[in-house]
Amino acid sequence: MLEELKKIRTLLEPKPAAPPPKGFVKEFKAFLDQYKVMGMAVAFILGLYLGILIQALVTDLIMPFIDLLMPGVAWQTIHFGPFLVGQFLGALVTFIIIALVIFLMVKMTTKAGIK
């Protein structure tokens, strides 16, 4: 029984790390693989254009409805004292919609089993 426990112990011992690849191209490929750079790049680009799409949605579709609810007042020129808050309100609406879309995307992908 002692021999079996020794065999199990040797199997459970951590293996030495693989030596780093030699050569610039191999090191670069290992870097891309280890840090999943391509996935991050794709996520960044998609996030950037999702933000632009939602900005257009807010500016071109949602804010005109707000203009209808407040006739004669341009939302871009709303101010309180010396503070111009209209642009901030537009950016706030855009942020809330982007946060909602990202929340829904994370919820759907989690439900589908995608990490």
C-alpha distances in whole Angstrom, upper triangle without the diagonal:
4,5,5,6,9,10,11,12,15,16,17,19,22,24,27,30,32,35,39,41,44,47,49,49,45,45,48,46,43,45,46,43,41,44,45,48,50,49,50,53,54,53,56,58,58,58,61,63,62,63,67,67,66,69,71,71,71,74,76,75,74,77,80,79,79,82,84,83,84,87,89,86,84,81,81,83,82,82,82,85,84,81,80,77,78,76,73,73,73,70,68,69,67,64,64,64,62,59,60,59,56,55,55,54,50,50,51,48,46,47,46,43,44,43
4,5,5,6,9,10,11,13,14,15,17,20,22,25,28,31,33,37,39,42,45,48,48,44,43,46,45,41,43,45,42,40,42,44,47,49,48,49,52,53,52,55,58,57,57,60,62,61,63,66,66,66,69,71,70,71,74,76,75,74,76,79,79,79,82,83,82,84,87,89,86,84,80,80,83,82,82,81,84,83,80,79,77,77,75,72,73,72,69,68,69,67,64,63,64,61,59,59,59,56,54,55,54,50,51,51,49,46,47,47,43,44,43
4,5,5,6,9,10,11,12,14,16,19,20,23,27,29,31,35,37,40,43,45,45,42,41,44,43,39,41,43,40,38,41,42,46,47,47,48,51,52,51,54,56,56,57,60,61,61,62,65,66,66,68,70,70,71,74,75,74,74,76,79,79,79,82,83,83,84,87,89,86,84,80,80,83,82,82,82,84,83,80,79,77,77,75,72,73,72,69,68,68,67,64,63,64,61,59,59,59,55,54,55,53,50,50,51,48,46,47,46,43,43,42
4,5,5,6,9,10,11,12,14,18,19,23,26,28,31,34,36,39,42,44,44,40,40,43,41,38,40,41,38,36,39,40,44,45,44,46,49,49,49,51,54,54,54,57,59,58,60,63,63,63,65,68,67,68,71,72,71,71,73,76,76,76,79,80,79,81,84,86,83,81,77,77,80,79,79,79,82,81,77,77,74,75,72,70,70,70,67,65,66,64,61,61,61,58,56,56,56,52,51,52,50,47,47,48,45,42,43,43,39,40,39
4,5,5,6,9,10,10,12,16,18,21,24,27,30,33,35,38,42,43,43,40,39,42,40,37,38,40,37,35,37,39,42,44,43,44,47,48,47,50,52,52,52,55,57,56,58,61,61,61,63,66,65,66,69,71,70,69,71,74,74,74,77,78,78,79,82,84,81,79,75,75,78,77,77,77,79,78,75,75,72,72,70,67,68,67,64,63,64,62,59,59,59,56,54,54,54,51,49,50,49,45,46,46,43,41,42,42,38,39,37
4,5,5,6,9,10,11,14,16,19,22,24,27,30,33,36,39,41,41,38,37,40,38,35,37,39,36,34,37,38,41,43,43,44,47,48,47,49,52,52,52,55,57,57,58,61,62,61,64,66,66,67,69,71,71,70,72,75,75,75,78,79,79,80,83,85,82,79,76,75,78,77,77,77,79,78,75,75,72,73,70,68,68,68,65,64,64,62,59,59,60,57,54,55,55,51,50,51,49,46,47,48,45,42,44,43,39,40,38
4,5,5,6,9,10,14,15,18,21,23,26,29,31,34,37,40,39,36,35,38,36,33,35,37,34,32,35,36,40,41,41,42,45,46,45,48,50,50,51,54,55,55,56,59,60,60,62,65,64,65,68,69,69,68,71,74,73,73,76,78,77,79,82,84,81,78,75,74,77,76,77,77,79,78,75,74,71,72,70,67,67,67,64,63,63,61,58,58,58,55,53,54,53,50,49,50,48,45,45,46,43,40,42,41,37,38,36
4,5,5,6,9,12,14,17,20,22,25,28,31,34,37,39,39,35,35,37,35,32,34,35,32,30,33,34,38,39,38,40,43,43,43,45,48,48,48,51,53,52,54,57,57,57,59,62,61,62,65,66,66,65,67,70,70,70,73,75,74,76,79,80,77,75,72,71,74,73,73,74,76,75,72,71,68,69,66,64,64,64,61,59,60,58,55,55,55,52,50,51,50,47,46,47,45,41,42,42,39,37,39,38,34,35,33
4,5,5,6,10,12,15,18,21,24,27,29,32,36,38,38,34,33,36,34,31,33,34,31,29,32,34,37,39,38,39,42,43,42,45,47,47,48,50,52,52,53,56,57,57,59,61,61,62,65,66,66,65,67,70,70,70,73,75,74,75,78,80,77,74,71,70,73,72,72,72,75,74,70,70,67,68,66,63,63,63,60,59,59,58,54,54,55,52,50,51,50,46,46,47,45,42,42,43,40,38,39,39,35,35,34
4,5,5,9,10,13,16,18,21,24,27,29,33,35,35,31,31,34,32,29,31,33,30,28,31,32,36,37,37,38,41,42,42,44,47,47,47,50,52,51,53,56,56,57,59,61,61,62,65,66,66,65,67,70,70,70,73,75,74,76,79,80,77,75,71,70,73,73,73,73,75,74,71,70,68,68,66,63,64,63,60,59,60,58,55,55,55,52,50,51,50,47,46,47,45,42,43,44,40,38,40,39,36,36,34
4,6,8,9,13,15,17,20,23,26,29,32,34,34,30,30,32,30,27,29,31,27,26,29,30,33,35,34,36,39,39,39,42,44,44,45,47,49,49,50,53,54,54,56,58,58,59,62,63,63,62,65,68,68,68,71,72,72,73,76,78,75,72,69,68,71,71,71,71,73,72,69,68,66,66,64,61,62,61,58,57,57,55,52,53,52,50,48,48,47,44,44,44,42,39,40,40,37,35,37,36,32,32,31
4,6,9,12,15,17,20,23,26,29,32,34,34,30,29,31,30,26,28,30,27,24,27,28,32,34,33,34,37,38,37,40,42,42,43,45,47,47,48,51,52,52,54,56,56,57,60,61,61,60,62,65,65,65,68,70,69,71,74,75,72,70,66,66,69,68,68,68,70,69,66,65,63,63,61,58,59,58,55,54,55,53,50,50,50,47,45,46,45,42,41,42,40,37,38,38,35,33,35,34,31,31,29
4,6,9,12,15,18,21,24,27,30,32,32,28,27,30,29,25,27,29,26,23,26,28,31,33,33,34,37,38,38,39,42,43,43,45,48,47,48,51,52,52,54,57,57,57,60,62,62,61,63,66,66,66,69,71,70,71,74,76,72,70,66,66,68,68,68,68,70,69,65,65,63,63,61,58,59,59,55,54,55,53,50,50,51,48,46,47,46,42,42,43,41,38,39,40,37,35,37,36,32,32,30
4,6,9,12,15,17,20,23,27,28,28,25,24,26,25,21,23,25,22,20,23,25,28,30,29,30,33,35,34,36,39,39,39,42,44,44,45,48,49,49,51,54,54,54,57,59,59,58,60,63,63,63,66,68,67,68,71,73,69,67,63,62,65,65,65,65,67,66,62,62,60,60,58,55,56,55,52,51,52,50,47,48,48,45,43,44,43,40,39,41,39,35,37,38,34,33,35,34,30,30,27
4,6,9,12,15,17,20,24,26,26,22,21,24,23,19,21,23,21,19,22,24,27,29,29,30,32,34,34,36,38,39,39,42,44,44,45,48,49,49,51,54,54,55,57,59,59,58,60,63,64,64,66,68,68,69,72,73,70,67,64,63,66,65,66,66,68,67,63,63,60,61,58,56,57,56,53,52,53,51,48,48,49,45,44,45,44,40,40,42,39,36,38,38,35,33,36,35,31,30,28
4,6,9,12,15,17,21,23,24,20,19,22,21,18,19,22,20,18,21,23,26,28,28,29,32,33,34,35,38,39,39,41,43,44,45,47,49,49,51,53,54,55,57,59,59,59,60,63,64,64,66,68,68,69,72,73,70,67,64,62,65,65,65,66,67,66,63,62,60,60,58,55,57,56,52,52,53,51,48,49,49,45,44,46,44,41,41,43,40,37,39,40,36,35,38,37,33,32,29
4,6,9,12,15,18,20,20,17,15,18,18,14,16,18,16,14,17,20,22,24,25,26,28,30,30,31,34,35,36,38,40,40,41,44,45,46,47,50,50,51,53,55,56,55,57,60,61,61,63,65,65,66,69,70,67,64,60,59,62,62,62,63,64,63,59,59,57,57,54,52,53,53,49,49,50,47,45,46,46,42,41,43,42,38,38,40,37,35,37,37,34,33,36,34,31,29,27
4,6,9,12,15,17,17,14,13,16,15,12,14,17,15,13,17,19,21,23,24,25,27,29,30,31,33,34,35,37,39,40,41,43,45,46,47,49,50,51,53,55,55,55,57,60,61,61,63,65,66,66,69,70,67,64,61,59,62,62,63,63,65,63,60,59,57,58,55,53,54,53,49,49,50,48,45,46,46,43,42,43,42,38,39,40,37,35,37,38,34,33,36,35,31,29,27
4,6,9,12,14,15,12,11,15,15,12,14,17,15,14,17,20,21,23,25,26,27,29,31,31,34,35,36,37,40,41,42,44,45,46,48,50,51,52,54,56,56,56,58,61,62,62,64,66,67,67,70,70,67,64,61,60,62,63,63,64,65,63,60,60,58,58,55,53,55,53,50,50,51,48,46,48,47,44,43,45,43,40,41,42,39,37,40,40,36,36,39,37,34,32,29
4,6,10,11,12,9,7,11,11,9,10,14,13,12,15,17,18,21,22,23,24,27,28,28,30,32,33,34,37,38,39,41,42,44,45,47,48,49,51,53,54,54,55,58,59,59,61,64,64,65,67,67,64,61,58,56,59,60,60,61,63,60,57,56,55,55,52,50,52,51,47,47,49,46,43,45,45,41,41,43,41,37,39,40,37,35,38,38,35,35,38,36,33,31,28
4,7,9,9,6,6,9,9,8,10,13,12,12,15,17,18,20,22,23,24,26,27,28,30,32,33,34,36,37,39,40,42,43,45,46,48,49,51,52,53,54,55,58,59,59,61,63,64,65,67,67,64,61,58,57,60,60,60,62,63,61,58,57,55,56,52,51,52,51,47,48,49,46,44,46,45,41,41,43,41,38,40,41,37,36,39,39,35,35,38,36,34,31,29
4,7,8,6,6,10,11,10,12,15,15,15,18,20,20,22,24,25,25,28,30,30,31,34,35,36,38,39,41,42,44,45,46,48,50,51,52,54,55,55,57,59,61,61,63,65,66,66,69,69,66,63,60,58,61,62,62,63,65,62,59,58,57,57,54,52,54,53,49,50,51,48,46,48,47,44,44,46,44,40,42,44,40,39,42,42,38,38,42,40,37,34,32
4,6,5,6,9,10,11,12,14,15,16,18,20,19,21,24,24,24,27,29,29,30,32,34,34,36,38,39,40,42,44,45,47,48,50,51,52,54,54,55,58,60,60,61,64,65,65,67,67,65,61,59,56,59,60,61,62,64,61,58,57,56,56,52,51,53,51,48,49,50,47,45,47,47,43,43,45,43,40,42,44,40,39,42,42,38,39,42,40,38,35,33
4,6,5,6,9,10,10,12,14,15,16,18,17,18,21,22,21,24,26,26,27,30,31,31,33,35,36,37,39,41,42,43,45,47,47,49,50,51,52,55,57,57,58,61,62,62,64,64,61,58,55,53,56,57,57,59,60,58,55,54,52,52,49,48,50,48,45,46,47,44,42,44,44,40,40,43,41,38,40,41,38,37,40,40,37,38,41,39,37,33,31
4,5,5,6,9,10,11,12,14,16,16,15,16,19,20,19,22,24,24,25,27,29,30,31,33,35,35,37,39,40,42,43,45,46,47,49,49,51,53,55,55,57,59,60,61,62,63,60,57,54,52,55,56,57,58,60,58,55,53,52,52,48,47,49,47,44,45,46,42,41,43,42,39,39,41,39,36,38,39,36,35,38,38,34,36,39,36,34,31,29
4,5,5,6,9,10,11,12,14,15,15,16,19,20,20,22,24,25,26,28,30,30,32,34,35,37,38,40,41,43,44,46,47,48,49,50,52,54,56,56,58,60,61,62,63,64,61,58,55,53,56,57,58,59,61,59,56,54,53,53,49,48,50,48,45,46,46,43,41,43,43,39,39,41,39,36,38,39,35,34,37,37,33,34,37,35,33,30,28
4,5,5,6,9,10,10,12,14,14,15,18,19,19,21,23,24,25,27,29,29,31,33,34,36,37,39,40,42,43,45,46,47,49,49,50,53,54,55,56,59,60,60,62,62,60,56,54,52,55,55,56,57,59,56,53,52,51,51,47,46,48,46,43,44,45,41,39,42,41,37,37,40,38,34,36,38,34,33,36,36,33,33,36,35,32,29,27
4,5,5,6,9,10,11,12,11,12,15,16,16,18,20,20,21,24,25,26,28,30,31,32,34,36,36,38,40,41,42,44,45,46,47,50,51,51,53,56,56,57,59,59,56,53,50,48,51,52,53,54,56,54,50,49,48,48,44,43,45,43,40,41,42,38,37,39,38,34,35,37,35,32,34,35,32,31,34,34,31,32,35,33,31,27,25
4,5,5,6,9,10,10,10,11,14,15,15,17,19,20,21,23,25,26,27,29,31,32,33,35,36,38,39,41,42,43,45,45,47,49,51,51,53,55,56,57,59,59,57,53,51,49,52,53,54,55,57,55,52,50,48,48,45,44,45,43,40,41,42,38,36,38,38,34,34,36,34,31,33,34,30,29,32,32,28,29,32,30,28,25,23
4,5,5,6,8,10,11,12,14,15,16,18,20,21,22,24,26,27,29,30,31,33,35,36,37,39,40,42,43,45,46,46,48,50,52,52,54,56,57,57,60,60,57,54,51,50,53,53,54,55,57,55,52,51,49,49,45,44,45,44,40,41,42,39,37,38,38,34,34,36,34,31,32,34,30,29,32,32,28,28,32,30,27,24,22
4,5,5,6,8,8,11,13,13,14,16,18,18,20,22,23,24,26,28,29,31,32,33,35,37,38,39,41,42,43,44,45,48,49,49,51,54,54,55,57,57,54,51,48,46,50,50,51,52,54,52,48,47,45,45,42,41,42,41,37,38,39,36,34,36,35,32,31,34,32,28,30,32,29,27,30,30,27,28,31,29,27,24,21
4,6,6,6,5,7,9,10,11,13,15,16,17,19,20,21,23,25,26,28,29,31,32,34,35,37,38,39,40,41,42,45,46,46,48,51,51,52,54,55,52,49,46,44,47,48,49,50,52,50,47,46,44,43,40,39,40,38,35,36,37,33,32,34,33,29,29,31,29,26,28,29,26,25,28,28,24,25,29,27,25,21,19
4,6,5,7,8,10,11,13,14,16,17,19,20,21,23,25,26,27,29,30,32,33,35,36,38,39,41,41,42,44,46,47,48,50,52,52,53,56,56,54,51,48,46,49,50,51,52,54,52,49,48,46,45,42,41,42,40,37,37,38,35,33,34,33,30,30,31,29,26,28,29,25,24,27,27,23,24,27,25,22,19,17
4,6,8,11,11,12,14,16,17,18,20,21,22,24,26,27,28,30,32,32,34,36,37,38,40,42,42,42,44,47,48,48,50,52,53,53,56,57,54,51,48,46,49,50,50,51,53,52,48,47,45,45,42,40,41,40,37,37,38,35,32,34,33,30,29,31,29,26,27,29,25,24,27,27,23,23,27,25,23,20,17
4,5,9,9,9,11,13,14,14,17,18,19,20,23,24,25,27,28,29,31,33,34,35,37,38,39,39,41,44,45,44,47,49,49,50,52,53,50,47,44,43,46,46,46,48,50,48,44,43,41,41,38,36,38,36,33,33,34,31,29,30,30,26,26,28,26,23,25,26,23,21,25,25,22,22,25,24,22,19,16
4,6,6,7,9,10,11,12,15,16,17,19,21,21,23,25,26,27,29,31,32,33,35,36,37,37,39,42,42,43,45,47,47,48,51,52,49,46,43,41,45,45,46,47,49,48,44,43,41,40,37,36,37,35,32,32,33,30,28,29,28,25,24,26,24,21,23,24,21,19,23,22,19,20,23,22,20,16,14
4,5,5,6,9,10,10,12,14,15,16,18,20,21,23,24,26,27,29,30,31,33,34,35,36,37,40,41,41,43,46,46,47,49,50,47,44,41,39,43,43,44,45,47,46,42,41,39,38,35,34,35,33,30,31,32,28,26,28,28,24,24,26,24,21,23,25,21,20,24,24,21,22,25,24,22,19,16
4,5,5,6,9,10,11,12,14,15,17,18,20,21,22,24,26,27,28,30,32,33,34,34,36,39,40,40,42,44,45,46,48,49,46,43,40,39,42,43,44,46,48,46,43,41,39,38,35,34,35,33,30,31,31,28,26,28,27,23,24,26,23,20,23,24,20,20,23,23,19,21,24,22,21,17,16
4,5,5,6,9,10,11,12,14,16,16,18,20,21,22,24,26,27,28,30,31,32,32,34,37,38,38,40,42,43,44,46,47,45,41,39,37,41,41,43,44,47,45,41,40,37,37,33,32,33,31,28,29,29,26,24,25,24,21,21,22,20,17,19,20,17,16,19,19,16,18,21,19,18,14,12
4,5,5,6,9,10,10,12,14,15,16,18,20,21,22,24,25,27,28,30,31,31,32,35,36,36,39,41,41,42,44,45,42,39,36,35,38,39,40,41,43,42,38,37,34,34,31,29,31,29,25,26,27,23,21,23,23,19,19,21,19,16,18,20,17,16,20,20,17,18,22,21,19,16,14
4,5,5,6,9,10,11,12,14,15,17,18,20,21,23,24,26,27,28,30,30,32,34,36,36,38,40,41,42,43,44,41,38,36,34,37,38,39,41,43,41,38,36,34,33,30,29,30,28,25,26,27,23,22,24,23,19,20,22,20,17,20,21,18,18,22,22,19,21,24,23,22,18,17
4,5,5,6,8,10,11,12,14,16,16,18,20,21,22,24,26,27,28,28,30,33,34,34,36,38,39,40,42,43,41,37,35,34,37,38,39,41,44,42,38,36,34,33,30,29,30,27,25,26,26,22,21,23,21,18,19,21,18,15,19,19,16,16,20,19,16,19,22,20,20,16,15
4,6,5,6,8,10,10,12,14,15,16,18,20,21,22,24,25,26,26,28,31,32,32,34,36,37,38,40,41,38,35,33,31,35,35,37,38,41,40,36,34,32,31,28,27,27,25,22,23,23,19,18,20,18,15,15,17,15,12,15,16,13,13,17,16,14,16,19,18,18,14,13
4,6,5,6,9,10,11,13,14,15,16,19,20,21,22,24,25,25,27,30,31,31,33,35,36,37,39,39,37,33,31,29,33,33,34,36,38,37,33,31,29,29,25,24,25,23,20,21,22,18,17,19,18,14,15,18,15,13,16,18,15,15,19,19,17,19,22,22,22,18,16
4,5,5,6,8,10,11,12,14,15,17,18,20,21,22,24,25,26,28,30,30,32,34,35,36,38,38,36,33,30,29,32,33,35,37,39,37,34,32,30,29,25,25,26,23,20,22,22,18,18,20,18,15,17,19,16,14,18,19,16,17,21,20,19,21,24,23,23,19,19
4,5,5,6,9,10,10,12,14,15,16,18,20,21,21,22,24,26,28,28,30,32,33,34,36,37,35,32,29,28,32,32,34,36,39,37,34,32,29,28,25,24,25,22,20,21,20,17,16,18,16,13,15,16,13,12,15,16,13,14,18,17,16,18,21,20,20,17,17
4,6,5,6,9,10,10,12,14,15,16,18,20,20,21,22,25,26,26,28,31,31,32,34,35,33,29,27,26,29,30,31,33,36,34,31,28,26,25,22,21,22,19,16,17,17,14,13,15,13,10,11,13,11,9,13,14,12,13,16,17,16,18,21,20,21,18,17
4,5,5,6,9,10,11,13,14,16,17,18,20,20,21,24,25,26,27,30,31,31,33,34,31,28,25,24,27,28,30,32,34,32,29,27,25,23,20,20,21,18,15,17,17,13,13,16,14,11,13,16,13,12,16,17,15,17,20,20,19,22,24,24,25,21,20
4,5,5,6,9,10,11,12,14,15,16,17,19,20,22,24,24,26,28,29,30,32,33,30,27,25,23,27,28,30,33,35,34,30,28,26,24,21,21,21,18,16,18,17,13,14,16,14,11,14,16,13,13,17,17,15,17,20,20,19,22,24,24,25,22,21
4,5,5,6,8,10,10,12,14,15,16,16,18,21,22,22,24,26,27,28,30,31,29,26,24,23,27,27,29,31,34,33,30,27,24,23,20,20,20,17,15,16,15,11,12,13,11,8,11,12,9,10,13,13,12,14,17,17,17,19,21,21,22,20,20
4,5,5,6,9,10,11,12,14,15,15,16,19,20,21,22,25,25,26,28,29,26,23,21,20,23,24,26,28,31,29,26,23,21,19,16,16,16,13,11,13,12,8,9,11,10,7,10,12,10,10,14,15,14,16,19,19,19,21,24,24,25,22,22
4,6,5,6,9,10,10,12,14,15,15,18,20,20,21,24,25,26,27,28,25,22,20,19,22,23,26,28,31,29,26,23,21,19,16,17,17,14,12,14,14,10,11,14,12,10,14,15,13,14,17,18,17,19,22,22,22,25,27,26,28,25,25
4,5,5,6,9,10,10,11,13,14,16,18,19,20,22,24,25,26,27,25,22,20,20,23,24,27,30,32,31,28,25,23,20,18,18,18,14,13,15,14,10,12,14,11,10,13,14,11,13,16,16,15,18,20,20,20,23,25,25,27,24,24
4,5,5,6,8,10,10,10,12,15,16,16,18,20,21,22,24,25,23,20,18,18,21,22,24,27,30,29,26,23,20,18,15,16,15,12,11,12,10,7,9,10,7,7,10,11,9,11,14,14,14,17,19,19,20,22,24,24,26,24,24
4,5,5,6,8,10,10,11,13,15,15,17,19,20,21,22,23,21,18,15,14,18,19,21,24,27,26,23,20,17,15,12,13,13,9,8,11,9,6,9,11,9,9,12,13,12,14,17,17,18,20,22,22,23,26,27,28,30,27,27
4,5,5,6,8,9,10,12,14,15,16,18,20,20,21,22,21,17,16,15,19,20,23,26,29,28,25,21,19,16,14,16,15,11,11,14,12,9,12,14,12,12,15,16,14,16,19,19,19,22,24,24,25,28,29,29,31,29,29
4,6,5,5,7,9,10,12,13,15,16,18,19,20,22,20,18,16,16,20,20,23,26,29,29,26,22,20,17,15,16,15,11,12,13,10,8,12,12,9,10,14,14,12,15,17,17,17,21,22,22,23,26,27,27,29,27,28
4,6,6,5,6,9,10,10,12,14,15,16,18,19,17,15,12,13,16,17,20,22,26,25,22,19,16,13,12,13,11,8,9,10,7,6,10,10,8,10,13,13,13,16,18,18,19,21,23,23,25,27,28,29,31,29,29
4,6,6,5,8,10,10,11,14,15,16,17,17,15,12,11,11,14,15,19,22,24,24,21,17,15,12,11,13,11,8,9,12,10,8,12,13,12,13,16,17,16,19,21,21,22,25,26,26,28,30,31,32,34,32,32
4,6,7,7,9,11,11,13,15,16,17,18,16,14,13,13,17,18,21,25,27,27,24,21,19,15,14,16,15,11,13,15,13,11,15,16,14,15,19,18,18,20,23,22,23,26,27,27,29,31,32,32,35,33,33
4,6,6,7,9,11,11,13,15,16,18,17,15,14,15,18,19,22,25,28,28,26,22,20,16,16,17,15,12,14,15,12,12,15,15,13,15,18,17,16,19,21,20,22,25,25,25,27,30,30,31,33,32,33
4,6,5,7,9,10,11,13,15,17,15,13,12,13,17,17,20,22,26,26,23,20,17,14,14,15,12,10,12,13,9,10,13,13,11,13,16,15,15,18,20,19,21,24,24,25,27,29,29,30,33,32,32
4,5,5,6,9,10,10,12,14,12,10,8,10,13,13,17,19,23,23,20,17,14,11,11,13,10,8,11,12,9,10,14,14,13,15,18,17,18,21,22,22,24,27,27,28,30,32,33,34,36,35,35
4,5,5,6,9,10,10,12,11,10,9,11,14,15,18,21,25,25,22,19,17,13,14,16,14,11,15,16,13,14,17,17,16,18,21,20,21,24,25,25,26,29,30,30,32,35,35,36,38,37,37
4,5,5,6,9,10,13,12,12,11,14,16,16,19,22,25,26,24,21,18,15,16,17,14,13,16,16,13,14,18,17,15,19,21,19,20,23,24,24,26,29,29,29,32,34,34,35,38,36,37
4,5,5,6,9,11,10,9,8,11,13,12,16,18,22,23,20,17,15,12,13,15,11,10,14,14,11,13,17,16,15,18,20,19,21,24,24,24,27,29,29,30,32,34,35,36,38,37,38
4,5,5,6,8,7,7,7,10,12,12,15,18,21,22,20,17,15,12,14,16,13,12,16,16,14,16,19,19,18,21,23,23,24,27,28,28,30,32,33,33,36,37,38,39,42,40,41
4,5,5,9,9,10,11,14,15,15,19,21,24,25,23,20,19,15,17,19,16,15,19,19,16,18,22,21,20,23,25,24,25,28,29,29,31,33,33,34,37,38,38,40,42,41,42
4,6,10,9,11,11,14,15,14,17,19,23,24,22,20,18,15,17,18,15,15,19,18,16,18,21,20,19,23,24,23,25,28,28,28,31,33,33,33,36,38,38,40,42,41,42
4,6,6,8,8,12,12,11,14,16,19,21,20,17,15,13,16,17,14,14,18,18,16,19,22,21,21,24,26,25,27,30,30,30,33,35,35,36,38,40,40,42,44,43,43
4,6,8,10,13,13,13,16,18,21,23,21,19,18,15,18,20,17,17,21,21,19,21,24,24,24,27,29,28,29,32,33,33,35,38,38,39,41,43,43,45,47,46,46
4,7,10,12,11,11,15,17,19,20,20,17,17,14,17,19,17,17,21,22,20,22,25,25,25,28,30,30,31,34,35,35,37,40,40,41,43,45,46,47,49,48,48
4,6,9,8,8,11,14,16,17,16,13,13,10,13,16,14,14,18,18,17,20,22,23,23,26,27,27,29,31,32,33,35,37,38,39,41,43,43,45,47,46,45
4,5,6,7,11,14,16,17,15,12,12,8,10,13,12,11,15,16,16,17,20,21,21,23,25,26,27,29,31,31,33,35,36,37,39,41,42,43,45,43,43
4,5,5,9,12,15,16,13,10,9,5,8,10,8,8,12,13,12,14,17,17,18,20,22,22,24,26,27,28,30,32,33,34,36,37,39,40,42,40,40
4,6,9,12,15,14,12,8,8,4,5,9,8,8,11,13,13,14,16,18,18,20,22,23,24,26,28,29,30,32,33,35,36,38,39,41,42,40,40
4,6,10,12,11,10,7,8,5,8,10,11,11,14,15,16,17,19,21,22,23,25,26,28,29,31,32,34,35,37,38,40,41,43,44,46,44,43
4,7,10,10,9,6,6,5,8,10,9,11,13,14,15,17,19,19,21,23,24,25,27,29,30,31,33,35,36,37,39,40,42,43,45,43,43
4,6,7,5,4,5,7,10,10,11,13,15,15,17,19,20,21,23,25,26,27,29,30,31,33,35,36,37,39,41,42,43,45,47,45,44
4,6,5,7,7,10,12,12,12,15,17,16,18,21,21,22,24,26,27,28,30,32,32,34,36,37,38,40,42,43,44,46,48,46,45
4,5,8,10,12,15,15,16,18,20,20,22,24,24,25,28,29,30,31,34,35,36,38,39,40,41,44,45,46,48,50,51,49,48
4,7,9,12,14,14,16,18,19,19,22,23,24,25,28,29,30,32,34,34,35,38,39,40,41,44,45,46,48,49,50,49,47
4,6,9,11,10,12,15,15,16,18,20,20,22,24,25,26,28,30,31,32,34,35,36,38,40,41,42,44,46,47,45,43
4,6,7,8,10,12,13,14,16,17,18,20,22,23,24,26,28,29,30,32,33,35,36,38,39,40,42,44,45,43,42
4,6,5,6,9,10,10,12,14,15,16,18,20,21,22,24,26,27,29,30,31,33,35,36,37,39,40,42,40,39
4,5,5,6,9,10,11,13,14,16,17,19,20,21,23,25,26,27,29,30,32,33,35,36,38,39,41,39,38
4,5,5,6,9,10,11,12,14,16,17,18,20,21,23,24,26,27,29,30,32,33,34,36,38,39,37,36
4,5,5,6,9,10,10,12,14,15,16,18,20,21,22,24,25,27,28,30,31,32,34,36,37,35,34
4,5,5,6,9,10,11,12,14,15,17,18,20,21,23,24,26,27,29,30,31,33,35,36,34,34
4,5,5,6,9,10,11,12,14,16,17,18,20,21,23,24,26,27,29,30,32,33,35,33,32
4,5,5,6,9,10,10,12,14,15,16,18,20,21,22,24,26,27,28,30,31,33,31,30
4,5,5,6,9,10,10,12,14,15,16,18,20,21,22,24,26,27,28,30,31,30,29
4,5,5,6,9,10,11,12,14,15,17,18,20,21,23,24,26,27,29,30,29,28
4,6,5,6,9,10,11,12,14,15,17,18,20,21,23,24,26,27,29,27,26
4,5,5,6,9,10,11,12,14,15,16,18,20,21,22,24,26,27,25,24
4,6,5,6,9,10,10,12,14,15,16,18,20,21,22,24,26,24,24
4,5,5,6,9,10,11,12,14,15,16,18,20,21,23,24,23,23
4,5,5,6,8,10,11,12,14,15,16,18,20,21,22,20,20
4,6,5,6,9,10,11,12,14,15,16,18,20,21,19,19
4,5,5,6,9,10,10,12,14,15,16,18,20,19,19
4,5,5,6,9,10,11,12,14,15,16,18,17,17
4,5,5,6,8,10,11,12,14,15,16,14,14
4,5,5,6,9,10,11,12,14,15,14,14
4,6,5,6,9,10,10,12,14,14,14
4,5,5,6,8,10,11,12,11,11
4,6,5,6,8,10,10,9,9
4,6,5,6,9,10,10,11
4,5,5,6,9,9,11
4,5,5,6,5,7
4,5,5,6,6
4,5,8,10
4,6,9
4,6
4
